[in-house]
Amino acid sequence: MATRNNHWISTAGMVLVGQMPGSAKGVMFITIENETGTANLIVWPKVFEQHRRIVLGASMMSIYGKLQREGELVHLIAKSMTDMTAELATVGGRDGRFSVRPGRGDEFAHGGSSGDSRTRERDGFRQRDIYVPDLHIDTLKVIGRHFH
């Protein structure tokens, strides 16, 4: 954020949101986040077409572009992008630093992180497993839903 206007910089982060409003004439707006905060990207139609797969599919990306300041607003005008989703997928397996499994997010309400009660095994089955001893799979009826 301290970089001056019109300087070329590189940054990387997780993709939070991407949008292409109909009134934007093909311009894509992406918000990424990393450990330093969020960054707003502007992707012109020509750059979008060159990096279409990355823009539409990456969970994490690196961007090279020109910083643009207008008052308090700071944007990065993307020139090139690199998909870093594969690197993001390895985060949990690095040096054991992220060995704690994420909880449900409601440890405060349910007391501690002793494990997710929804996945505890009981009698060899998880709670979400369906087991009816007298029922054969061929007797199940599946009703299709067609929306026209």
DSSP file (Angstrom, degrees, kcal/mol; ACC not computed):
  #  RESIDUE AA STRUCTURE BP1 BP2  ACC     N-H-->O    O-->H-N    N-H-->O    O-->H-N    TCO  KAPPA ALPHA  PHI   PSI    X-CA   Y-CA   Z-CA
    1    1 A M              0   0    0      0, 0.0    38,-0.0     0, 0.0     0, 0.0   0.000 360.0 360.0 360.0 -17.6    0.0    0.0    0.0
    2    2 A A        +     0   0    0      2,-0.0     2,-0.1     0, 0.0     0, 0.0   0.548 360.0 113.5 -85.8  -6.0    3.0    2.3    0.4
    3    3 A T  S    S-     0   0    0      1,-0.1     3,-0.1     4,-0.0     6,-0.0  -0.386  71.0-113.6 -68.5 142.2    4.0    1.9   -3.3
    4    4 A R    >   -     0   0    0      1,-0.1     3,-1.2    -2,-0.1    63,-0.2  -0.271  41.6 -78.6 -74.0 161.6    3.7    5.1   -5.4
    5    5 A N  T 3  S+     0   0    0      1,-0.2    63,-0.2    61,-0.1    -1,-0.1  -0.251 111.4  16.5 -59.1 142.9    1.2    5.5   -8.2
    6    6 A N  T 3  S+     0   0    0     61,-2.6     2,-0.3     1,-0.2    -1,-0.2   0.605  87.7 138.1  68.5  16.8    2.0    3.9  -11.6
    7    7 A H    <   -     0   0    0     -3,-1.2    60,-2.8    60,-0.2     2,-0.5  -0.700  55.7-121.3 -88.9 146.1    4.7    1.5  -10.2
    8    8 A W  E     +A   66   0A   0     -2,-0.3     2,-0.3    58,-0.2    58,-0.2  -0.748  43.5 165.5 -86.4 127.8    4.9   -2.1  -11.5
    9    9 A I  E     -A   65   0A   0     56,-2.9    56,-2.5    -2,-0.5     2,-0.4  -0.908  30.0-137.1-138.2 164.6    4.5   -4.6   -8.7
   10   10 A S  E     +A   64   0A   0     -2,-0.3     2,-0.3    54,-0.2    54,-0.2  -0.959  27.3 163.0-120.5 144.3    3.8   -8.3   -8.0
   11   11 A T  E     -A   63   0A   0     52,-2.3    52,-3.3    -2,-0.4     2,-0.3  -0.949  16.4-157.7-149.2 168.5    1.6   -9.6   -5.4
   12   12 A A  E     +A   62   0A   0     -2,-0.3     2,-0.3    50,-0.3    50,-0.2  -0.979  21.9 137.9-147.0 156.7   -0.2  -12.9   -4.6
   13   13 A G  E     -A   61   0A   0     48,-2.1    48,-2.3    -2,-0.3     2,-0.3  -0.976  51.1 -69.5 178.0 173.0   -3.2  -14.0   -2.6
   14   14 A M  E     -AB  60  33A   0     19,-2.9    19,-2.1    -2,-0.3     2,-0.5  -0.615  52.1-114.0 -80.7 139.7   -6.3  -16.1   -2.2
   15   15 A V  E     + B   0  32A   0     44,-2.7    17,-0.2    -2,-0.3     3,-0.1  -0.638  36.5 173.8 -78.1 120.4   -9.2  -15.1   -4.4
   16   16 A L  E     -     0   0A   0     15,-3.0     2,-0.3    -2,-0.5    -1,-0.2   0.879  64.1 -13.2 -90.1 -48.4  -12.1  -13.8   -2.3
   17   17 A V  E     - B   0  31A   0     14,-1.4    14,-2.9     2,-0.0     2,-0.4  -0.993  51.7-165.9-156.5 147.1  -14.4  -12.7   -5.0
   18   18 A G  E     + B   0  30A   0     -2,-0.3     2,-0.3    12,-0.2    12,-0.2  -0.999  15.4 175.1-135.1 138.0  -14.5  -12.0   -8.7
   19   19 A Q  E     - B   0  29A   0     10,-2.9    10,-3.2    -2,-0.4    -2,-0.0  -0.999  22.5-167.3-145.9 147.3  -17.2  -10.1  -10.6
   20   20 A M        -     0   0    0     -2,-0.3     8,-0.1     8,-0.2     5,-0.1  -0.775  23.0-154.6-131.6  86.9  -17.9   -8.8  -14.1
   21   21 A P    >   -     0   0    0      0, 0.0     3,-1.8     0, 0.0     5,-0.5  -0.268  22.1-123.0 -62.0 147.7  -20.8   -6.4  -14.0
   22   22 A G  G >  S+     0   0    0      1,-0.3     3,-0.7     2,-0.1     4,-0.1   0.801 112.4  54.8 -60.1 -29.7  -22.8   -6.1  -17.2
   23   23 A S  G 3  S+     0   0    0      1,-0.2    -1,-0.3     2,-0.1    -3,-0.0   0.471  89.2  79.0 -83.2  -1.5  -22.2   -2.3  -17.1
   24   24 A A  G X  S-     0   0    0     -3,-1.8     3,-1.1     3,-0.1    -1,-0.2   0.421  96.1-127.6 -90.9   2.4  -18.4   -2.8  -16.9
   25   25 A K  T <  S-     0   0    0     -3,-0.7    -3,-0.1     1,-0.3     3,-0.1   0.875  76.2 -41.4  55.6  43.7  -17.9   -3.6  -20.7
   26   26 A G  T 3  S+     0   0    0     -5,-0.5     2,-0.4     1,-0.3    -1,-0.3   0.471 100.0 139.5  88.3   2.1  -16.0   -6.8  -20.1
   27   27 A V    <   -     0   0    0     -3,-1.1     2,-0.4    -6,-0.2    -1,-0.3  -0.662  40.8-148.2 -82.4 133.7  -13.8   -5.6  -17.2
   28   28 A M  E     - C   0  43A   0     15,-2.6    15,-2.9    -2,-0.4     2,-0.5  -0.857   5.3-157.6-103.3 135.7  -13.4   -8.1  -14.4
   29   29 A F  E     -BC  19  42A   0    -10,-3.2   -10,-2.9    -2,-0.4     2,-0.4  -0.964  14.3-178.5-113.6 126.9  -12.9   -7.0  -10.8
   30   30 A I  E     -BC  18  41A   0     11,-1.7    11,-3.6    -2,-0.5     2,-0.5  -0.970  15.6-155.3-127.5 139.6  -11.2   -9.4   -8.4
   31   31 A T  E     -BC  17  40A   0    -14,-2.9   -15,-3.0    -2,-0.4   -14,-1.4  -0.973  17.4-177.3-113.2 125.9  -10.5   -9.1   -4.7
   32   32 A I  E     -BC  15  39A   0      7,-2.4     7,-2.4    -2,-0.5     2,-0.4  -0.807   8.6-155.0-116.7 161.8   -7.6  -11.1   -3.3
   33   33 A E  E     +BC  14  38A   0    -19,-2.1   -19,-2.9    -2,-0.3     2,-0.2  -1.000  18.0 159.4-138.9 139.5   -6.3  -11.4    0.3
   34   34 A N  E >   - C   0  37A   0      3,-2.6     3,-1.3    -2,-0.4   -21,-0.1  -0.722  61.8 -70.0-137.8-167.0   -2.9  -12.3    1.8
   35   35 A E  T 3  S+     0   0    0      1,-0.3     3,-0.1    -2,-0.2   -22,-0.1   0.668 129.4  52.8 -66.6 -15.3   -1.2  -11.8    5.1
   36   36 A T  T 3  S-     0   0    0      1,-0.3     2,-0.3     0, 0.0    -1,-0.3   0.603 119.4 -93.2 -94.7 -12.7   -0.9   -8.1    4.5
   37   37 A G  E <   -C   34   0A   0     -3,-1.3    -3,-2.6     2,-0.0    -1,-0.3  -0.961  58.1 -35.1 138.1-156.6   -4.5   -7.4    3.7
   38   38 A T  E     -C   33   0A   0     -2,-0.3     2,-0.4    -5,-0.2    -5,-0.2  -0.710  42.2-160.9-106.2 157.2   -6.8   -7.2    0.6
   39   39 A A  E     -C   32   0A   0     -7,-2.4    -7,-2.4    -2,-0.3     2,-0.5  -0.999  12.6-139.4-136.8 140.1   -6.0   -6.0   -2.9
   40   40 A N  E     -Cd  31  75A   0     34,-0.5    36,-2.4    -2,-0.4     2,-0.4  -0.878  21.6-161.8-101.0 125.1   -8.4   -4.9   -5.6
   41   41 A L  E     -Cd  30  76A   0    -11,-3.6   -11,-1.7    -2,-0.5     2,-0.5  -0.825   9.8-157.0-107.9 144.4   -7.5   -6.1   -9.1
   42   42 A I  E     -Cd  29  77A   0     34,-2.4    36,-2.3    -2,-0.4     2,-0.6  -0.989   9.0-168.1-117.6 125.2   -8.8   -4.7  -12.4
   43   43 A V  E     -C   28   0A   0    -15,-2.9   -15,-2.6    -2,-0.5    36,-0.1  -0.937  12.9-145.2-117.9 109.7   -8.6   -7.1  -15.3
   44   44 A W     >  -     0   0    0     -2,-0.6     4,-2.7    34,-0.4     3,-0.4  -0.316  30.0-104.7 -69.1 156.3   -9.1   -5.6  -18.7
   45   45 A P  H  > S+     0   0    0      0, 0.0     4,-2.3     0, 0.0     5,-0.2   0.841 119.6  52.7 -53.5 -39.5  -10.9   -7.7  -21.3
   46   46 A K  H  > S+     0   0    0      2,-0.2     4,-1.7     1,-0.2     5,-0.1   0.917 113.2  43.4 -64.4 -43.3   -7.7   -8.4  -23.3
   47   47 A V  H  > S+     0   0    0     -3,-0.4     4,-1.9     2,-0.2    -1,-0.2   0.874 111.1  56.6 -69.0 -37.5   -5.9   -9.7  -20.2
   48   48 A F  H  < S+     0   0    0     -4,-2.7     7,-0.2     1,-0.2    -2,-0.2   0.928 108.0  46.9 -58.4 -46.2   -9.0  -11.6  -19.1
   49   49 A E  H >< S+     0   0    0     -4,-2.3     3,-0.7     1,-0.2    -1,-0.2   0.865 111.8  50.9 -66.2 -35.9   -9.0  -13.5  -22.5
   50   50 A Q  H 3< S+     0   0    0     -4,-1.7    -1,-0.2     1,-0.2    -2,-0.2   0.834 125.2  27.2 -68.4 -32.3   -5.3  -14.2  -22.2
   51   51 A H  T 3X S+     0   0    0     -4,-1.9     4,-2.8     1,-0.1     3,-0.3  -0.079  80.1 134.0-121.2  31.1   -5.6  -15.6  -18.6
   52   52 A R  H <> S+     0   0    0     -3,-0.7     4,-2.4     1,-0.2     5,-0.2   0.878  72.1  49.7 -52.8 -48.5   -9.3  -16.8  -18.8
   53   53 A R  H  > S+     0   0    0      1,-0.2     4,-1.6     2,-0.2    -1,-0.2   0.894 114.7  44.9 -62.2 -40.8   -8.6  -20.2  -17.1
   54   54 A I  H  > S+     0   0    0     -3,-0.3     4,-2.4     2,-0.2    -2,-0.2   0.941 113.3  49.5 -67.9 -47.7   -6.7  -18.6  -14.3
   55   55 A V  H  < S+     0   0    0     -4,-2.8    -2,-0.2     1,-0.2    -1,-0.2   0.891 119.6  36.8 -60.3 -40.9   -9.2  -15.8  -13.7
   56   56 A L  H  < S+     0   0    0     -4,-2.4    -1,-0.2    -5,-0.2    -2,-0.2   0.696 129.4  27.8 -87.3 -19.0  -12.2  -18.2  -13.6
   57   57 A G  H  < S+     0   0    0     -4,-1.6     2,-0.2    -5,-0.2    -3,-0.2   0.622  86.0 106.0-121.2 -13.6  -10.6  -21.2  -11.8
   58   58 A A     <  -     0   0    0     -4,-2.4     3,-0.1    -5,-0.2    25,-0.0  -0.482  39.0-170.7 -77.7 137.4   -7.8  -20.2   -9.5
   59   59 A S  S    S+     0   0    0      1,-0.3   -44,-2.7    -2,-0.2     2,-0.3   0.674  85.9  21.6 -90.3 -23.8   -8.3  -20.2   -5.7
   60   60 A M  E    S+A   14   0A   0    -46,-0.3    24,-3.0   -28,-0.1    25,-0.4  -0.994  77.1 171.4-142.6 138.5   -4.9  -18.5   -5.3
   61   61 A M  E     -AE  13  83A   0    -48,-2.3   -48,-2.1    -2,-0.3     2,-0.4  -0.980  27.9-134.4-146.3 156.4   -3.0  -16.4   -7.8
   62   62 A S  E     -AE  12  82A   0     20,-2.4    20,-2.3    -2,-0.3     2,-0.4  -0.899  26.3-161.7-108.7 146.9    0.0  -14.2   -8.3
   63   63 A I  E     -AE  11  81A   0    -52,-3.3   -52,-2.3    -2,-0.4     2,-0.5  -0.982  13.6-162.8-133.2 136.9   -0.5  -11.0  -10.2
   64   64 A Y  E     +AE  10  80A   0     16,-2.5    15,-3.0    -2,-0.4    16,-1.9  -0.985  40.2 117.8-115.6 129.0    2.0   -8.6  -11.9
   65   65 A G  E     -AE   9  78A   0    -56,-2.5   -56,-2.9    -2,-0.5     2,-0.5  -0.963  60.2 -70.7-170.5-174.5    0.6   -5.2  -12.8
   66   66 A K  E     -AE   8  77A   0     11,-1.9    11,-3.0    -2,-0.3     2,-0.3  -0.832  41.6-127.0-102.4 131.0    0.6   -1.5  -12.4
   67   67 A L  E     - E   0  76A   0    -60,-2.8   -61,-2.6    -2,-0.5     2,-0.5  -0.573  24.8-165.5 -76.1 134.0   -0.5    0.2   -9.2
   68   68 A Q  E     - E   0  75A   0      7,-3.1     7,-2.7    -2,-0.3     2,-0.4  -0.986   3.3-168.9-126.0 125.3   -3.2    2.8   -9.6
   69   69 A R  E     + E   0  74A   0     -2,-0.5     2,-0.3     5,-0.2     5,-0.2  -0.935  14.1 172.6-115.2 135.1   -4.1    5.3   -6.9
   70   70 A E  E >  S- E   0  73A   0      3,-2.4     3,-1.8    -2,-0.4     2,-0.4  -0.790  70.5 -61.7-136.4  93.4   -7.1    7.7   -7.0
   71   71 A G  T 3  S-     0   0    0     -2,-0.3    -1,-0.1     1,-0.3     0, 0.0  -0.552 120.9 -12.7  66.9-123.2   -7.3    9.4   -3.6
   72   72 A E  T 3  S+     0   0    0     -2,-0.4     2,-0.3    -3,-0.1    -1,-0.3   0.621 117.0  98.5 -83.7 -14.7   -7.8    6.7   -1.0
   73   73 A L  E <   - E   0  70A   0     -3,-1.8    -3,-2.4     2,-0.0     2,-0.4  -0.584  52.5-172.3 -79.6 133.8   -8.6    4.0   -3.6
   74   74 A V  E     + E   0  69A   0     -2,-0.3   -34,-0.5    -5,-0.2     2,-0.3  -0.994   7.8 172.4-128.3 126.9   -5.8    1.7   -4.6
   75   75 A H  E     -dE  40  68A   0     -7,-2.7    -7,-3.1    -2,-0.4     2,-0.5  -0.914  26.9-138.2-129.2 156.6   -6.1   -0.8   -7.5
   76   76 A L  E     -dE  41  67A   0    -36,-2.4   -34,-2.4    -2,-0.3     2,-0.9  -0.973  15.5-147.1-115.2 116.8   -3.7   -3.1   -9.3
   77   77 A I  E     -dE  42  66A   0    -11,-3.0   -11,-1.9    -2,-0.5   -34,-0.2  -0.748  26.4-131.6 -83.7 109.4   -4.2   -3.2  -13.0
   78   78 A A  E     + E   0  65A   0    -36,-2.3   -34,-0.4    -2,-0.9   -13,-0.2  -0.368  37.4 166.1 -70.8 135.3   -3.3   -6.8  -13.9
   79   79 A K  E    S+     0   0A   0    -15,-3.0     2,-0.3     1,-0.5   -14,-0.2   0.678  72.3   4.7-110.7 -40.2   -0.9   -7.4  -16.8
   80   80 A S  E     - E   0  64A   0    -16,-1.9   -16,-2.5     2,-0.0    -1,-0.5  -0.986  63.6-162.2-145.6 155.4   -0.2  -11.1  -16.1
   81   81 A M  E     - E   0  63A   0     -2,-0.3     2,-0.4   -18,-0.2   -18,-0.2  -0.966   4.9-157.9-138.9 152.0   -1.4  -13.8  -13.7
   82   82 A T  E     - E   0  62A   0    -20,-2.3   -20,-2.4    -2,-0.3     2,-0.5  -0.999  23.8-124.1-131.8 133.2   -0.1  -17.2  -12.5
   83   83 A D  E     + E   0  61A   0     -2,-0.4   -22,-0.2   -22,-0.2     3,-0.1  -0.640  29.7 172.9 -76.6 124.2   -2.3  -19.9  -10.9
   84   84 A M     >  +     0   0    0    -24,-3.0     4,-1.8    -2,-0.5     3,-0.3   0.052  40.9 116.4-118.3  22.3   -1.0  -20.8   -7.5
   85   85 A T  H  > S+     0   0    0    -25,-0.4     4,-1.9     1,-0.2    -1,-0.1   0.861  73.2  57.6 -60.6 -37.2   -3.8  -23.1   -6.5
   86   86 A A  H  > S+     0   0    0      1,-0.2     4,-0.7     2,-0.2    -1,-0.2   0.892 106.3  49.2 -62.7 -39.0   -1.5  -26.1   -6.3
   87   87 A E  H >4 S+     0   0    0     -3,-0.3     3,-0.7     1,-0.2     4,-0.3   0.874 108.5  53.7 -67.0 -36.4    0.7  -24.3   -3.8
   88   88 A L  H >< S+     0   0    0     -4,-1.8     3,-1.3     1,-0.2     4,-0.3   0.873 102.3  58.5 -64.2 -36.9   -2.3  -23.5   -1.7
   89   89 A A  H 3< S+     0   0    0     -4,-1.9     3,-0.3     1,-0.3    -1,-0.2   0.718 101.4  56.2 -66.9 -20.4   -3.3  -27.1   -1.6
   90   90 A T  T X< S+     0   0    0     -3,-0.7     3,-1.3    -4,-0.7     4,-0.3   0.482  77.4  97.1 -89.7  -2.5    0.0  -28.0    0.0
   91   91 A V  G X  S+     0   0    0     -3,-1.3     3,-1.2    -4,-0.3     7,-0.2   0.881  80.0  53.1 -57.0 -42.9   -0.4  -25.7    3.0
   92   92 A G  G 3  S+     0   0    0     -3,-0.3    -1,-0.3    -4,-0.3     6,-0.2   0.693 108.9  50.0 -67.9 -18.9   -1.7  -28.4    5.4
   93   93 A G  G <  S+     0   0    0     -3,-1.3     2,-0.7    -4,-0.1    -1,-0.2   0.273  79.5 117.6-104.6  12.3    1.2  -30.7    4.8
   94   94 A R  S X  S-     0   0    0     -3,-1.2     3,-2.0    -4,-0.3     4,-0.5  -0.724  95.8 -42.2 -89.5 115.1    4.1  -28.3    5.3
   95   95 A D  T 3  S-     0   0    0     -2,-0.7    -1,-0.2     1,-0.3     4,-0.1   0.600  96.1 -80.3  50.4  18.5    6.5  -29.2    8.2
   96   96 A G  T >  S+     0   0    0     -4,-0.1     3,-1.0     1,-0.1    -1,-0.3   0.586  98.5 126.8  69.6   8.7    3.6  -30.1   10.5
   97   97 A R  T <  S+     0   0    0     -3,-2.0     3,-0.2     1,-0.3    -2,-0.1   0.768  75.8  42.5 -70.3 -24.6    3.0  -26.4   11.3
   98   98 A F  T 3  S+     0   0    0     -4,-0.5    -1,-0.3    -6,-0.2    -2,-0.1  -0.250  74.0 129.4-113.8  44.1   -0.7  -26.7   10.4
   99   99 A S    <   +     0   0    0     -3,-1.0     2,-0.5    -4,-0.1    -1,-0.2   0.697  43.9  94.1 -75.7 -18.6   -1.3  -30.0   12.1
  100  100 A V  S    S-     0   0    0     -3,-0.2     3,-0.1    -4,-0.1    -4,-0.0  -0.622  77.3-130.5 -77.8 124.3   -4.4  -28.9   14.0
  101  101 A R        -     0   0    0     -2,-0.5     2,-0.1     1,-0.1    14,-0.1  -0.502  27.9-105.1 -73.0 141.5   -7.6  -29.7   12.1
  102  102 A P        -     0   0    0      0, 0.0    -1,-0.1     0, 0.0     2,-0.0  -0.404  37.7-138.2 -66.2 143.5  -10.0  -26.8   11.7
  103  103 A G        -     0   0    0     -2,-0.1    10,-0.1    12,-0.1    13,-0.0  -0.088  31.3 -86.7 -88.6-168.4  -13.0  -27.1   13.9
  104  104 A R        -     0   0    0      1,-0.1    -1,-0.0    11,-0.0     9,-0.0   0.654  57.6-114.7 -76.2 -16.4  -16.6  -26.4   13.2
  105  105 A G  S    S+     0   0    0      0, 0.0     3,-0.1     0, 0.0    -1,-0.1   0.414 101.4  82.8  94.9  -2.3  -16.3  -22.7   14.0
  106  106 A D     >  +     0   0    0      1,-0.1     4,-2.0     2,-0.1     3,-0.2  -0.095  43.0 127.9-124.9  35.2  -18.6  -22.9   17.0
  107  107 A E  H  >>S+     0   0    0      1,-0.2     4,-1.2     2,-0.2     5,-0.5   0.838  72.2  59.0 -60.3 -32.8  -16.1  -24.2   19.7
  108  108 A F  H  45S+     0   0    0      1,-0.2     3,-0.3     3,-0.2    -1,-0.2   0.933 109.8  41.3 -62.2 -45.5  -17.2  -21.4   22.0
  109  109 A A  H  45S+     0   0    0     -3,-0.2    -1,-0.2     1,-0.2    -2,-0.2   0.821 124.9  36.0 -72.4 -31.4  -20.8  -22.5   22.0
  110  110 A H  H  <5S-     0   0    0     -4,-2.0    -1,-0.2     2,-0.1    -2,-0.2   0.324 117.8-102.5-109.2   7.3  -20.1  -26.2   22.2
  111  111 A G  T ><5 -     0   0    0     -4,-1.2     3,-0.5    -3,-0.3    -3,-0.2   0.941  66.9 -25.7  77.6  94.7  -17.0  -26.1   24.5
  112  112 A G  T 3 <S-     0   0    0     -5,-0.5    -2,-0.1     1,-0.2     3,-0.1   0.039  79.9 -74.7  73.9-176.6  -13.5  -26.5   23.2
  113  113 A S  T 3  S+     0   0    0      1,-0.1    -1,-0.2   -10,-0.1     3,-0.1  -0.357  70.4 139.6-116.7  50.4  -12.1  -28.2   20.1
  114  114 A S  S <  S-     0   0    0     -3,-0.5    -1,-0.1     1,-0.3     2,-0.1   0.396  75.7 -72.4 -77.4   5.7  -12.5  -31.8   21.4
  115  115 A G        -     0   0    0     -3,-0.1     2,-0.7   -14,-0.1    -1,-0.3  -0.324  56.3 -68.8 120.3 157.2  -13.6  -32.9   17.9
  116  116 A D    >   -     0   0    0      1,-0.2     3,-1.7    -2,-0.1     4,-0.4  -0.715  35.2-153.5 -83.9 115.7  -16.6  -32.6   15.7
  117  117 A S  G >  S+     0   0    0     -2,-0.7     3,-0.6     1,-0.3    -1,-0.2   0.724  90.5  68.1 -64.5 -20.3  -19.4  -34.6   17.2
  118  118 A R  G 3  S+     0   0    0      1,-0.2     9,-0.5     8,-0.1    10,-0.4   0.742 104.9  41.1 -71.1 -21.2  -20.9  -35.0   13.7
  119  119 A T  G <  S+     0   0    0     -3,-1.7    -1,-0.2     7,-0.1    -2,-0.2   0.375  82.6 122.4-109.6   4.6  -18.0  -37.2   12.6
  120  120 A R    <   -     0   0    0     -3,-0.6     7,-0.5    -4,-0.4     2,-0.3  -0.439  62.9-122.4 -66.9 138.7  -17.6  -39.3   15.8
  121  121 A E  E     -F  126   0B   0      5,-0.1     2,-0.4    -2,-0.1     5,-0.2  -0.624  28.6-177.0 -85.2 141.2  -17.9  -43.0   15.1
  122  122 A R  E >  S-F  125   0B   0      3,-2.5     3,-1.8    -2,-0.3    -2,-0.0  -0.975  73.1 -12.0-138.3 121.5  -20.5  -45.1   17.0
  123  123 A D  T 3  S-     0   0    0     -2,-0.4     3,-0.1     1,-0.3    -1,-0.0   0.804 127.8 -57.5  57.8  31.5  -20.7  -48.8   16.5
  124  124 A G  T 3  S+     0   0    0      1,-0.2     2,-0.4     0, 0.0    -1,-0.3   0.423 119.6  98.3  84.5  -2.4  -18.5  -48.6   13.4
  125  125 A F  E <   -F  122   0B   0     -3,-1.8    -3,-2.5     4,-0.0    -1,-0.2  -0.924  69.4-128.4-121.0 144.3  -20.7  -46.1   11.6
  126  126 A R  E >   -F  121   0B   0     -2,-0.4     3,-1.4    -5,-0.2    -5,-0.1  -0.531  34.4-109.7 -79.1 158.1  -20.6  -42.4   11.3
  127  127 A Q  T 3  S+     0   0    0     -7,-0.5    -8,-0.1    -9,-0.5    -1,-0.1   0.805 117.7  53.2 -61.3 -29.2  -23.7  -40.5   12.1
  128  128 A R  T 3  S+     0   0    0    -10,-0.4    -1,-0.3     2,-0.1     2,-0.2   0.612  85.9 100.8 -84.9 -10.7  -24.3  -39.6    8.5
  129  129 A D    <   -     0   0    0     -3,-1.4     2,-0.6     1,-0.0    -4,-0.0  -0.546  67.4-142.0 -72.2 137.6  -24.0  -43.2    7.2
  130  130 A I        +     0   0    0     -2,-0.2     2,-0.4     2,-0.0    -2,-0.1  -0.898  26.0 170.8-103.4 125.0  -27.4  -44.8    6.6
  131  131 A Y        +     0   0    0     -2,-0.6    -2,-0.0    -6,-0.0    -6,-0.0  -0.936  11.0 170.0-139.3 114.5  -27.6  -48.4    7.5
  132  132 A V    >   -     0   0    0     -2,-0.4     3,-1.3     3,-0.2    -2,-0.0  -0.965  20.8-155.8-121.8 111.1  -30.8  -50.4    7.6
  133  133 A P  T 3  S+     0   0    0      0, 0.0    -1,-0.1     0, 0.0     0, 0.0   0.774  90.3  45.7 -62.6 -28.9  -30.1  -54.1    8.1
  134  134 A D  T 3  S+     0   0    0      2,-0.0     2,-0.5     0, 0.0     0, 0.0   0.533  94.7  92.2 -90.7  -5.6  -33.3  -55.4    6.4
  135  135 A L    <   -     0   0    0     -3,-1.3     2,-0.3     2,-0.0    -3,-0.2  -0.786  60.4-154.4-101.2 125.5  -33.2  -53.2    3.4
  136  136 A H    >   -     0   0    0     -2,-0.5     3,-1.9     1,-0.1     4,-0.3  -0.719  24.8-123.1 -92.5 146.4  -31.6  -54.2    0.1
  137  137 A I  G >  S+     0   0    0     -2,-0.3     3,-1.3     1,-0.3    -1,-0.1   0.780 108.0  65.2 -61.9 -27.2  -30.3  -51.5   -2.2
  138  138 A D  G 3  S+     0   0    0      1,-0.2    -1,-0.3     3,-0.0    -3,-0.0   0.666  93.5  61.8 -70.3 -14.7  -32.5  -52.7   -5.0
  139  139 A T  G <  S+     0   0    0     -3,-1.9     2,-0.3     2,-0.1    -1,-0.2   0.548  80.2 103.9 -88.5  -6.4  -35.6  -51.8   -3.1
  140  140 A L    <   -     0   0    0     -3,-1.3     2,-0.5    -4,-0.3    -3,-0.0  -0.568  61.3-148.6 -76.4 136.6  -34.8  -48.1   -3.0
  141  141 A K        -     0   0    0     -2,-0.3     2,-0.6     2,-0.0    -2,-0.1  -0.921   6.8-160.7-106.6 128.2  -36.8  -45.9   -5.3
  142  142 A V        -     0   0    0     -2,-0.5     2,-0.6     2,-0.0    -2,-0.0  -0.942   5.9-154.3-110.2 122.6  -35.0  -42.8   -6.7
  143  143 A I        -     0   0    0     -2,-0.6     2,-0.1     2,-0.0    -2,-0.0  -0.852  12.6-141.0 -99.7 122.1  -37.3  -40.2   -8.1
  144  144 A G        -     0   0    0     -2,-0.6     2,-0.5     2,-0.0    -2,-0.0  -0.468   6.1-146.2 -79.4 152.1  -35.7  -37.9  -10.7
  145  145 A R        -     0   0    0     -2,-0.1     2,-0.5     2,-0.0    -1,-0.0  -0.980  12.2-170.3-122.1 121.9  -36.4  -34.2  -10.8
  146  146 A H        -     0   0    0     -2,-0.5     2,-0.6     2,-0.0    -2,-0.0  -0.950   4.0-163.3-114.5 121.9  -36.5  -32.5  -14.2
  147  147 A F              0   0    0     -2,-0.5    -2,-0.0     1,-0.1     0, 0.0  -0.913 360.0 360.0-106.0 120.3  -36.7  -28.7  -14.3
  148  148 A H              0   0    0     -2,-0.6    -1,-0.1     0, 0.0    -2,-0.0   0.371 360.0 360.0-116.0 360.0  -37.8  -27.3  -17.6
